[in-house]
Amino acid sequence: MDYLTTISSQLGISLWLFIIIIVWSAVWKLLALWKSARQGSVVWFIVLAVFNTVGILPILYIFVFSKMKCCKSNKAKPGKKAVKKKIAKKK
């Protein structure tokens, strides 16, 4: 706890505010990491795991980027056989 007191005093904020910021950031980060892992977004998982932005980037990912169609990579693409069958049925 002495280490956290030293850091918070160097930042010029109270210890309780510093702890609240850490918990806030951790909760949003874990939620965003969980959501990106469930959607199969490897790039977003790495970005969220590496960068600490006090919850700003995870919140943006959860509410904006995870809902965009361009960011979803878990959709199955049809193989060549499925495309050939569709073309053959049309003829």
URDASUL-V310096 format. One record per residue. N is the residue number from 1. PSI is psi in radians with two decimals (999 if undefined). OMEGA is omega in radians with two decimals (* if undefined). BURIAL is b if it has 9 or more other C-alpha atoms within 8 Angstrom, else e. Layout:
N&PSI&OMEGA&BURIAL, N&PSI&OMEGA&BURIAL
This chain:
1&-0.47&3.14&e, 2&-0.59&3.11&e, 3&-0.75&3.11&e, 4&-0.63&3.10&e, 5&-0.71&3.13&b, 6&-0.79&-3.13&e, 7&-0.80&-3.12&e, 8&-0.64&3.11&b, 9&-0.58&3.09&b, 10&-0.55&3.09&e, 11&-0.27&3.13&e, 12&0.46&3.11&e, 13&2.84&3.14&b, 14&2.79&-3.13&e, 15&-0.71&-3.11&b, 16&-0.69&3.09&e, 17&-0.67&3.11&e, 18&-0.74&3.12&b, 19&-0.70&3.10&e, 20&-0.71&3.11&e, 21&-0.72&3.13&b, 22&-0.79&-3.13&b, 23&-0.77&3.11&e, 24&-0.86&-3.11&b, 25&-0.74&-3.11&b, 26&-0.73&-3.13&b, 27&-0.86&-3.13&e, 28&-0.65&3.14&b, 29&-0.78&3.13&b, 30&-0.71&3.10&e, 31&-0.76&-3.14&b, 32&-0.70&3.09&b, 33&-0.73&3.12&b, 34&-0.79&-3.12&e, 35&-0.73&3.13&b, 36&-0.62&3.09&b, 37&-0.70&3.13&b, 38&-0.55&-3.14&e, 39&-0.10&3.12&b, 40&0.44&3.13&b, 41&1.55&-3.07&b, 42&-0.75&-3.11&e, 43&-0.80&3.13&e, 44&-0.64&3.12&e, 45&-0.78&-3.14&b, 46&-0.78&3.14&e, 47&-0.79&-3.14&e, 48&-0.59&-3.13&b, 49&-0.54&-3.05&b, 50&-0.78&-3.01&e, 51&2.29&3.07&e, 52&2.01&-3.10&e, 53&0.52&3.12&e, 54&0.65&3.04&b, 55&-0.14&-3.08&b, 56&-0.90&-3.13&e, 57&-0.76&3.07&b, 58&-0.68&3.12&b, 59&-0.75&3.10&b, 60&-0.72&3.13&b, 61&-0.82&-3.07&b, 62&-0.78&-3.00&b, 63&-0.30&-3.09&e, 64&-1.13&-2.96&e, 65&-0.55&-3.12&b, 66&-0.32&-3.13&b, 67&-0.13&3.13&e, 68&2.46&-3.10&e, 69&-0.51&-3.10&e, 70&-0.38&-3.07&e, 71&-0.18&-3.12&b, 72&2.07&-3.09&b, 73&0.15&-3.06&e, 74&0.14&3.11&e, 75&2.38&3.13&e, 76&2.31&3.12&e, 77&2.42&-3.13&e, 78&2.51&3.11&e, 79&3.11&-3.12&e, 80&-0.59&-3.12&e, 81&-0.72&-3.13&e, 82&-0.66&3.12&e, 83&-0.73&3.13&b, 84&-0.68&3.11&e, 85&-0.69&3.13&e, 86&-0.70&3.12&e, 87&-0.69&3.13&e, 88&-0.63&3.12&e, 89&-0.58&-3.12&e, 90&-0.53&-3.09&e, 91&999&*&e
